[in-house]
Amino acid sequence: MKSKRGITLNPQVYFELAGASRRVAGFRKKQAIFSQGDAADSVIYIREGSVKLTVVNESGKEAVLAIFGAGEFFGEGGMAGQTVRMGTATAISPTTVLMIGKDEMMRVLHAEHELSDRFIMCLLARNNRVEADLIDQLFNSTEKRLARTLLLLARYGGEDQPEPVIQEISQATLAEMIGTTRSRVNLFMNKFRKLGFIEYDGEIKINKSLLTFVLHE
């Protein structure tokens, strides 16, 4: 990436710096980063922590749309014509983000090919997850959907090394993500623990045997 002086700059450096059109912000666990109906005027990059995106319908029912982790973008809907946020983003754990103004993000994507490539790859990976989620909902059992969700949260199958310990995720949130009840999630979590797929004591440690279960079940 090149600065205004023409000096090549690593995209990661850009994400670590604040500026006139981008600011670093920290959020406590359960603190809203933005709320449904807010102006869609920025794109957000997660420097550390994790975020859940939820939506509430007219009858007040809430659904979890996605979980984002460090190194991911979200909130880019304003760049595609959205004027307001379609959901609420909430920090699952203490989280630090870089909030990039919509116009600044458009400028950088046009000017800096390396950063643009990284952004596009992030969106493509998310699109692949959405398609896989749809297939998962249509064809897989609740038990297998839970196993796959745990693996995704631990980043198995991603470019980065997996993070076997999942922190700050409740059974209620897992239930919302896979479309079932908390009692069903509790049942399968206990089964996974007895089979040695996970270690579960507040934090969730994912063992490789869970991946084998999903691939060969």
QUIRAPE-V327373 format. One record per residue. SS is DSSP state (helix for helix, strand for strand, loop for the rest). NEAR is the number of other ideal C-beta (glycine too) atoms within 10 Angstrom. Layout:
ss | near
SS | NEAR
SS | NEAR
//
This chain:
ss | near
loop | 18
strand | 12
loop | 11
loop | 6
loop | 6
loop | 6
loop | 8
strand | 9
loop | 15
loop | 11
helix | 17
helix | 13
helix | 10
helix | 20
helix | 19
helix | 12
loop | 11
loop | 11
strand | 12
loop | 7
loop | 15
strand | 19
strand | 13
strand | 15
strand | 13
strand | 13
strand | 19
loop | 9
loop | 13
loop | 11
loop | 11
strand | 13
strand | 21
strand | 21
loop | 13
loop | 16
loop | 11
loop | 15
strand | 12
loop | 20
loop | 15
strand | 23
strand | 24
strand | 21
strand | 26
strand | 21
strand | 16
strand | 13
loop | 20
strand | 22
strand | 23
strand | 21
strand | 21
strand | 17
strand | 14
strand | 13
loop | 8
loop | 5
loop | 5
loop | 6
loop | 9
strand | 12
strand | 13
strand | 20
strand | 17
strand | 17
strand | 19
strand | 23
strand | 21
loop | 17
loop | 17
loop | 17
strand | 20
strand | 21
loop | 28
helix | 19
helix | 16
helix | 20
helix | 16
helix | 7
loop | 7
loop | 13
loop | 9
strand | 14
loop | 21
loop | 13
loop | 22
strand | 19
strand | 24
strand | 20
strand | 22
loop | 21
loop | 16
loop | 14
strand | 26
strand | 15
strand | 27
strand | 21
strand | 19
strand | 24
strand | 17
helix | 18
helix | 13
helix | 16
helix | 23
helix | 14
helix | 13
helix | 19
helix | 16
helix | 9
helix | 12
loop | 19
helix | 11
helix | 14
helix | 19
helix | 15
helix | 12
helix | 18
helix | 20
helix | 11
helix | 11
helix | 17
helix | 12
helix | 10
helix | 12
helix | 16
helix | 10
helix | 10
helix | 15
helix | 10
helix | 10
helix | 13
helix | 18
helix | 10
helix | 9
helix | 18
helix | 11
helix | 7
helix | 9
loop | 16
loop | 11
helix | 16
helix | 18
helix | 16
helix | 21
helix | 25
helix | 23
helix | 21
helix | 21
helix | 24
helix | 21
helix | 19
helix | 20
loop | 22
loop | 18
loop | 18
loop | 13
loop | 15
loop | 8
loop | 9
loop | 8
loop | 15
loop | 15
loop | 16
strand | 11
strand | 24
loop | 13
loop | 18
loop | 19
loop | 11
helix | 18
helix | 12
helix | 17
helix | 25
helix | 19
helix | 20
helix | 22
helix | 23
loop | 12
loop | 17
loop | 13
helix | 14
helix | 9
helix | 16
helix | 23
helix | 13
helix | 15
helix | 23
helix | 18
helix | 12
helix | 13
helix | 23
helix | 15
helix | 9
loop | 12
loop | 10
loop | 23
strand | 23
strand | 14
strand | 15
loop | 7
loop | 6
loop | 11
strand | 22
strand | 14
strand | 24
loop | 16
helix | 12
helix | 12
helix | 22
helix | 19
helix | 11
helix | 18
helix | 17
helix | 8
helix | 6
loop | 10
//
